[in-house]
Amino acid sequence: MIVAFSVAPSGTGESVAAAVADAVRVVRESGLPNRTSSMFTEVEGEWDECMDVVRRAVEAVGRHGARVSLVLKADIRPGRSGEMQAKLDRLEAAVGRAGPLSAGPHGAAPVPADPLTADR
């Protein structure tokens, strides 16, 4: 199972960096495979392991304010492990088969080049 989540306190001022750092620390100390990006933290493991990490991360953020916002998405595939990286590997392989990439508008994620206009 892979869980992607974002957790932040509400009503604590402009910056939530200290609270989010406490949540990320909980995830990293869990020993489960994890990855943090600018918007979400992903953790991989069994249901109880992942949900325990999410609960403890929420509790850590809760110490920074009376209200906590949690956004969570889960990919539940019993019997699978190593999927956090394997999914990216499969995506990159598929992108490689799709042809060259061109930059999207305003720095957006790359999009496949249009074969009809690629030479223009």
C-alpha positions in Angstrom: 0.0 0.0 0.0 1.2 3.5 -0.8 -0.3 6.4 1.1 0.2 10.0 -0.1 -0.8 12.6 2.4 -0.5 16.2 3.2 -1.0 17.5 6.8 -0.9 21.1 8.1 -2.1 23.1 11.0 -4.8 25.8 10.5 -4.8 29.2 12.1 -1.1 29.3 13.1 0.1 32.1 10.9 1.7 32.3 7.5 4.3 29.6 7.8 3.6 26.0 8.6 7.2 24.8 8.0 7.9 23.8 11.6 4.7 21.8 11.9 5.3 20.0 8.5 8.9 19.3 9.5 7.6 17.5 12.6 5.3 15.4 10.5 8.0 14.5 8.0 10.3 13.6 10.9 7.7 11.1 12.1 7.5 9.6 8.6 11.3 9.3 8.3 11.8 7.8 11.7 9.1 5.2 11.0 11.6 3.1 8.9 9.0 2.7 6.1 10.0 3.6 2.6 9.0 7.2 2.0 9.4 10.2 -0.2 8.5 13.9 0.4 7.8 16.4 -2.3 6.7 20.0 -2.1 3.0 19.0 -1.8 2.8 15.5 -0.4 4.6 12.8 1.6 4.3 9.2 0.4 4.8 6.2 2.7 4.7 2.5 1.7 3.8 -0.4 3.9 1.0 -2.5 5.2 -2.4 -0.8 6.1 -1.8 -0.7 9.9 1.8 0.6 9.5 0.9 3.4 7.1 -2.2 4.5 9.0 -0.2 4.5 12.3 2.4 6.8 10.6 -0.3 9.1 9.3 -2.0 9.2 12.8 1.3 10.1 14.5 2.1 12.7 11.8 -1.3 14.3 12.4 -0.7 14.3 16.2 2.7 15.9 15.7 1.2 18.7 13.6 -1.7 19.0 16.1 0.8 20.2 18.7 1.2 23.4 16.6 -2.5 24.4 16.6 -6.0 23.4 17.6 -7.0 22.4 14.0 -5.3 20.1 11.5 -6.0 19.7 7.8 -5.3 16.2 6.3 -5.5 15.2 2.7 -4.9 11.5 2.0 -4.9 9.3 -1.1 -4.1 5.5 -0.9 -3.2 2.9 -3.5 -4.2 -0.4 -1.9 -2.6 -3.4 -3.7 -2.3 -6.3 -1.3 0.8 -8.5 -1.7 2.7 -5.7 -3.6 5.8 -4.0 -2.3 8.4 -1.6 -3.8 5.6 0.0 -5.8 6.6 3.6 -4.9 9.6 3.3 -7.2 8.2 0.6 -9.5 5.3 2.8 -10.5 7.7 5.6 -11.5 9.9 3.2 -13.4 6.9 1.9 -15.4 5.8 5.5 -16.1 9.3 6.5 -17.3 9.4 3.5 -19.6 6.1 4.4 -21.1 7.1 8.0 -21.6 10.3 6.8 -23.3 8.2 4.8 -25.8 5.9 7.8 -26.4 8.6 9.9 -28.1 10.4 13.1 -27.3 9.0 15.5 -24.7 8.5 19.2 -25.0 8.1 21.6 -22.2 4.5 22.5 -21.2 3.2 26.0 -21.0 4.4 28.2 -18.1 6.8 25.5 -16.8 4.1 22.9 -16.5 4.9 19.2 -16.6 6.3 18.0 -19.9 3.8 16.8 -22.5 4.5 14.5 -25.5 5.6 16.4 -28.6 3.0 16.8 -31.3 4.4 14.8 -34.2 2.5 17.1 -36.7 4.2 20.3 -35.4 7.5 19.0 -33.9 9.6 20.2 -36.8 8.2 23.8 -36.8 
